[in-house]
């Protein structure tokens, strides 16, 4: 390790956020060790100050080996660990992988790091750990937690593990909104565009309040927040949670009309359907599709959930606020779809 380049570990380093975070930190003067699983795509361009190390977070031996490799190179001193590796599944079904990868994987990593001089441990969580608010209100970091499905449940459990199981760690938790790109990626907005593009009959029905919306954040803004957290590590108190997202989400109805106008030149009428009926329809559709339908019955109960964020803490501690707005990026997503539907479907993991 170069003496004037602080060392950072980034887990999940080949992901949508992971690789750009590695690159930006390296460009800012850090020596970056990227941890990710065997078999994931190699980065398109190697950076002289990014070292890719194979690490399966589900194996303690593997984690210990990767951490020992870093220890030899950086003399046991780390400016930060940015921990993004986790299990994620949009089916809503319980899975042992949440415990094995997200919760226990974090424990394995922290145990392996126990004898390092570690200035900061950053855990990327989700805004979905919070209880939803009503339209017109905003959620702050100290507001109640309420996970409604296994993914945010695993994040709450991991936050607790870090806070209570490793109390000496200088931890920061970033509760990040749904991440989108100029071509889509965030599953709910991508599926909403897809349904309207295909003129799917179901696109006209919604089992909740169409005035509700969910905060999102552009990938570039999320990356900037993570990098700022590392850069400002000496100013952030241990065990601090910070919400990262756009403070004013567009409503479901606003998105429906914006998508309909861009795709078909007209607003997209949305009719209310009772939740009980919507659950039956979702169940039948999912069964007929062999379990591949995006809308699952459990999602119906969350149709009214509204997530607007108070980002005062992010502004104060990180000097961060989003430079993008989802409603402004929807036309870019749709233009990318219209220009090359096959590529858009492939980029967004759609059939």
Rosetta blueprint (number, residue, H / E / L):
1 X L
2 X L
3 X L
4 X L
5 X L
6 X L
7 X E
8 X E
9 X E
10 X E
11 X E
12 X L
13 X L
14 X L
15 X L
16 X L
17 X L
18 X H
19 X H
20 X H
21 X H
22 X H
23 X H
24 X H
25 X H
26 X H
27 X H
28 X L
29 X L
30 X L
31 X E
32 X E
33 X E
34 X E
35 X E
36 X E
37 X L
38 X L
39 X L
40 X L
41 X L
42 X L
43 X L
44 X L
45 X L
46 X L
47 X L
48 X L
49 X L
50 X E
51 X E
52 X E
53 X E
54 X E
55 X L
56 X L
57 X L
58 X L
59 X L
60 X H
61 X H
62 X H
63 X H
64 X H
65 X H
66 X H
67 X H
68 X H
69 X H
70 X H
71 X H
72 X H
73 X H
74 X H
75 X L
76 X L
77 X E
78 X E
79 X L
80 X E
81 X E
82 X E
83 X E
84 X L
85 X L
86 X L
87 X L
88 X L
89 X L
90 X L
91 X L
92 X L
93 X L
94 X L
95 X L
96 X H
97 X H
98 X H
99 X H
100 X H
101 X H
102 X H
103 X H
104 X H
105 X H
106 X H
107 X H
108 X H
109 X H
110 X H
111 X H
112 X H
113 X L
114 X L
115 X L
116 X L
117 X E
118 X E
119 X L
120 X L
121 X E
122 X E
123 X E
124 X E
125 X E
126 X E
127 X H
128 X H
129 X H
130 X E
131 X L
132 X L
133 X E
134 X L
135 X L
136 X L
137 X L
138 X L
139 X E
140 X L
141 X L
142 X L
143 X L
144 X L
145 X E
146 X L
147 X L
148 X L
149 X L
150 X H
151 X H
152 X H
153 X H
154 X H
155 X H
156 X H
157 X H
158 X H
159 X H
160 X H
161 X H
162 X H
163 X H
164 X H
165 X H
166 X L
167 X L
168 X L
169 X L
170 X L
171 X E
172 X E
173 X E
174 X E
175 X E
176 X E
177 X L
178 X E
179 X E
180 X E
181 X E
182 X L
183 X L
184 X E
185 X L
186 X L
187 X H
188 X H
189 X H
190 X H
191 X H
192 X H
193 X H
194 X H
195 X H
196 X H
197 X H
198 X L
199 X L
200 X L
201 X H
202 X H
203 X H
204 X H
205 X E
206 X E
207 X L
208 X L
209 X L
210 X L
211 X L
212 X L
213 X L
214 X E
215 X L
216 X E
217 X E
218 X E
219 X H
220 X H
221 X H
222 X H
223 X H
224 X H
225 X H
226 X H
227 X H
228 X H
229 X H
230 X H
231 X H
232 X L
233 X H
234 X H
235 X H
236 X L
237 X L
238 X L
239 X L
240 X E
241 X E
242 X E
243 X E
244 X E
245 X L
246 X L
247 X L
248 X L
249 X L
250 X L
251 X L
252 X H
253 X H
254 X H
255 X H
256 X H
257 X H
258 X H
259 X H
260 X H
261 X H
262 X H
263 X H
264 X H
265 X L
266 X L
267 X L
268 X L
269 X L
270 X L
271 X E
272 X E
273 X L
274 X L
275 X H
276 X H
277 X H
278 X H
279 X H
280 X H
281 X H
282 X H
283 X H
284 X H
285 X H
286 X H
287 X H
288 X H
289 X L
290 X L
291 X L
292 X L
293 X L
294 X L
295 X L
296 X L
297 X H
298 X H
299 X H
300 X H
301 X L
302 X L
303 X L
304 X L
305 X L
306 X E
307 X E
308 X L
309 X E
310 X L
311 X L
312 X H
313 X H
314 X H
315 X H
316 X H
317 X H
318 X H
319 X L
320 X L
321 X L
322 X L
323 X L
324 X L
325 X L
326 X H
327 X H
328 X H
329 X H
330 X H
331 X H
332 X H
333 X H
334 X H
335 X H
336 X H
337 X H
338 X H
339 X H
340 X L
341 X H
342 X H
343 X H
344 X H
345 X H
346 X H
347 X H
348 X L
349 X L
350 X L
351 X L
